[in-house]
Amino acid sequence: MKFEEFVSGSYKQQYQYQSFLPASINQVWSWDDPRINVLLEQATKSLGELNAFTLIVPDVDLFIHMHIIKEANTSSRIEGTRTEMDEAVLEEEAILPERRDDWREVQNYVRAMNTAIGELKTLPLSLRLLRHTHEILMGGVRGERKTPGEFRRSQNWIGGASLADAAFIPPHHADMAELLTDLEAFWHNDNVAVPQLVRCALSHYQFETIHPFPDGNGRIGRLLITLYLVSHGLLNKSSLYLSAHLEKHRGAYYDALTRVRESNDIGHWVRFFLQAVVETAESGKTTFQRILALRQELDAEVVKMGRRAVNAQQLILHLYGTPTITVNKAMEVLGIKYVPANSLIATLVDMGVLQEVTGFQRNRIFILRRYIDIFRDGN
């Protein structure tokens, strides 16, 4: 199927509304647009360079964990949560009661992503894996009544207060099984000679158009992008997440998806997606460069601490994965008593390495501010 000849689907009359029935995507794709070829080359190059960082950066899994927290926070924010990065890295008891629902949704996303990436080591990308990921994402939070881990058995819609004024009505649930089977087959069809980044773009569009879950489709669809890239070997680690780019260009993102359904312009969507990969991969490379620079700075600072330098380095290494600390936690991490742990943290505060964030005299929490800022400032 040529992009230029693609017909995105048709509207199917239901009882009092029309649902959109998308065309299948498990087929050979081609295009005449040279802009796609140029963007595909740029995206492949940028993605490869980002992937190289995950192979050479020491203790990279600690930094990947922070990437996942940022992605969870940003992807959830697109859906209306209001948790900031500083809050996302705290324990629940440190979160204000009125903000804990949002915080829990972000933590669910982190668990869902980590679990899905782990399962990819033994399972292929599949509908089964997405259902399990959705179950974790929606469990125990505001969407828990919407059948976590199960595809919808009723009609849903996007925008508006009801089907009568919806901006978009996905396919009827009776049509979903065939569409989802087609999508899953496309992920693994070795007889279809289509570049994996283009397949990933088409897969995200199709998933969001099917909208198979009662709730959480946006988050699962964005998570699907990273899972696809890891499962097909384009990423060694889960280091690329598009949510920050999609949030920044939210209007253009939704417009690009809508343009496919209304005008059959699948080429425009693929160009948008590839450009998002290019810009996000370049931003990711900058993030890794800033992490390496910060690590050199901190190593140079703590080496001046004499005999306490070893404990300081060990504590900072822990903070790269979990960038908040209490004195009690420092005691546990370092295996030392209260007085030396408290003294060590006090010295790191005086040096500007750590920052106390509660303002309390007791139950104080300290944060590796310069490290958090790298992820908060990145696009």
N, C-alpha and C positions, 0 to 999 in steps of 0.2 A: 504494500500500500504506500503510495506517495503521499507525503504530507499535503501537497497541493491538491490532491484529489480526495482527501479524507472527509467523510461525513460523520460527525461526532455521535449521532444517534437520532432518536425520534421521541416524540412525546406520546405517551400512552394514556388513553382516557381511563380514569378510575371512576369511582362513583360520582364525586362532585369536584374532582380536580384532575389535573394531568401530571403524571410523573414522567421524569426523563429517563429513557432507556438508552444507556450508552452503547456504542458499538464495541465489539470485542477488540482486544489489542494483541492477542497471541498470533502474530503474523509477521511477515517480513516487512520492514519499513525502509523507505528511501526518501530522498528530498533533492530538490534542485537548488535550494538556497545556499550559496557559498558562505553566508554569515554563520550558519550552523557549523560548517566545517572548521572555520577559523576559531569559533568559540570552543568547539570540541577539543581542538588542539591545545588551546590555552588552558582549558579546564583540566585536561589530562596532565599537562606539564605542572600546573600549580598543585594538583592533588598529589602527584608523585613527589614533589619537593616537600610538601607538608608531611607526607608519609615518611620521608627520609629522617625528619626530625624525631619521629617516634622510635626510630631504630638507633639513633646516636645519643639521645638525651639520657643521662643517668637517672635511674629511679623514675622513669617516665610514667609508670602507672599511678604514682602519686599525683602527677600533674593532670593525667587523664581524668582522674576522679574529680578534680576541680572543673575541668571542661564539662563533665556530666552535670555537676551541680549548676553551673551557669546555664547549660542547655535546659535543664529542668525548670529553672527559675524563669527563663525567657519564654520557653514554650508555654508554660502555665500562665504567664502574664498575658500572652496573646488571648487566652481564654478568659481573662478577667481577674486573675489573682493579683494581689498587690504585695507580695513578699519581695524584699530587696535582697541583694547578695549578702549583705552583712547579716541578715536574719536567717537566710537559707543555710548558713554554716553553723548556726547555734543549735544547742539542744532544746528540746521542746519546753522544758521548764523555764528557759530564759526568754521565751516568746510571750508577748502580751496575750491574754486570753482571747481578746477579740480578733487577733490575727492568726490564731492557731489553725483554723480551718484551711486558710490559704497555705500556711507552712506545711501542713500535712499533705496537701496535694503535691507540693514540690518534692517532699520526701518520697512520696509514692512513685513519682516519676523517676527519681534517682534509683530506687529499688527496681523498678520495672526495667529500666535501661540496663543496669548491671546484670540483672537476671537474664535478660534476653541475649546480651553479649556473651554471657557464660554458656547459655544453651546452644549458641551457634557453634561451639566447639564440638558438639556431638550431634546436633540436629541441623538440617537444612532450614533456610528461610521458608516459612510455611504459614498457612492460615492457623494451624494449631499453635505455633509459636506466638502469633499475634494475639490470639485469644487469651493465652496465658499471660502475656504482657498486659493486655487490657484488664484482666482480672486483678493484677497487682496494682495497676494504675488507679482503678476506680474503687478498690476495696477500702471500706471504712471512712470514705469521704462523702462529699455532697452528692456524688453520682452513684453511690452504692446501691440505691434502689433500682437502678437502671440495668439490672442483670449483668454485673461485671463478668467478663470472660465469655459472653454469649453474643452472637449476632442478633440483630433486632428481628422481632417477629411482628412488627407493626410499622406503619409509615412514619417517617420523620421528615423534617424540613429544615431549611436554613434561612434565617432572617424572618422577620415578621412574627406576629403573635400566634398565628394559626396557619393551617393549610390555605385558608382563603386569601391571605395577604403575604404568603411566603415569597422570598426572593428566589429560592430554588427548591424544587422538590425532587429528591433522589429517586432512583428506581424503587418500584414497589417491592416489598420484602419477598413476594413470591418469585420475583425475577432474580433475586440476589445469588442464589446457589450457582447458577450457570455462569454468571458474571465473575464470581469469586474463583470458581474453578478455572476459568479462562485466565484470570490474573495470575494465579499460582502457577499455572502451566507456563506462562510467559516468562516467569522468573528463571525457569530451568530448561527452557527449550533450546537445546544445542543446535537445532536445525535452523534457527532464526539468526541470520548474520546481521546483528544490530549492535553497535557499541554499547557497552554496559552503562555508560553515563546517560545515553539516550533512553535505554531501557528503564533506568532509574527514574528519569523525568516522566516517562509515560506511565510508569507504575504509580508514582505519587498522584498524578492527575486522575488516573482511573480509580485509585483507592478513595480519594476525596469525593469523586463523583458518585461512586457507589454508596459511600457513607454507611458502612455496614453495621456500625454499633449504634445503640440508642444515644450514647454520649461519648465524648472523648475521641472522636474521629480526627480532629485537628492534631491533637498531641500524638496519637498513634501514627497518623500519616507522616508527620515530621520525623518521628522516631524511625519509621520504616526506611527513610532515606539512608540514615547511618547504618542500619542493619543490612540493607541491600549492599552498600559499598563494602562493608566488612565481609559479608558472606560470599561475595564474588571476588574477593582478593584485591580490591582497589585500595583498601585501607588495611594496614597491619593492626592498628589500634583504632578505637572509636574516637578519632580526633577531629572529625569534621561534623559540625552541626549548623544547619541553615536557619534556625529559629531567629537568631539576632538579625540576620539580613532580612528575613521575611517580616519581622516586626517593624523594622526600619522602613521597609517598602511595602507595608501592609496593603495599601490601596492598589498598587501595581500588581501585587501577588494575587489578590482576589480578582482583579480585572483580567489577568492573564488566564486564570482558570475559567472564568465566565466567558471569555472570548472564544475558547475552544467550543463550549457547549452552544453558544449562540451564533458563532460565525465560522465554526469548523477550523479555526486558525490554530492548529496544533503546533505549527512552526514557531509562532510567537511564544507559546508557552515553553517550548524546548529552549529557545534562545534565552528567555528569562531565567530558566532553571540553570542553564550552563553559566550564565553570567553570575548568578548567585553562588555557584560552586567556585568560580574564579575568585570572586571578591572575598568569600569566606575562607578559602584556602590561604589566600595572601594574608588575611587578618590573622589566621591561625599561625602562620609562619612568624609573623611579628610577635605574637604572644609567646611563642617558644623562645624567640631571641631575647625578649624582655625577661623571661624566666631565667635563662642562662646568665644574663647580665646581673640580675638581682642575686642569684646564687653566688656569683663571684664576689659581689659587694658584701654580702652577709658573711661569707667565709673569711674575707679580709678583716671584717669588723670583729668577729668573735675570736679570731686567733689571738687578738690582743688581750684576751681574758685569762691568759696563763693556764693554770691547772684546771680552771672551770671550762676551758674551751671545748673539751671533748663532750661534756654534758650539754653545753650550749648547742654544739653542732648536731647532737643526737635529737635534742628538743626541736630544733628548726627543721630537721628532716621529717620529724613527725608532723610538724605544722604544714608542710607542703601538701600533705594529704588531708589534714583536718586543721584548718588555720585558726582555730580558737583553742585556748588552753586555760585551765584553772590551776591553782597551786596543787590541789589534790590530784588532778590528772597528771601534772608534771612529776609528782612523787611516784605515781604508778608507772609512767613511761620510763623514767630514769632509775627507778628502784632506789630512791634516796628518801631521807626524812624531810619533815615539814620545813625546818629552818633553812637548810641549804637550798631546797626547792624554791621557797619564798624569796630568798636572797638572790638566787639566779634570775628569777623572773623580774625582780626589782631592778637588777642591773641591766637587763635587756630593755626594760622600759626607759631607764635613764639614757641608754644608748640610742633610743629611738627605733629599736628593732620591733618591740611590742608596744601595743597601745591598750590601756584599760578602757573598756567600753560601757561599763555599768554605772560608774560613779559611786558605787557602794563601798562601804568599809569592809563588808563581809561578802562572801559568795561572788568575788570579783571574777570577771572574765576578761581575758587578754586576747588580742587579735594581731595577727601578722599583717598589719595594714598595707604595707607596700605590695605584698603578694596579692591580697584581695583586690587591690586597685587595678592590677594588671587585667584581671578578668572583668571587673566592673567597667573599665574604660574601653575595653576592646569591642569592636563591632561584631 
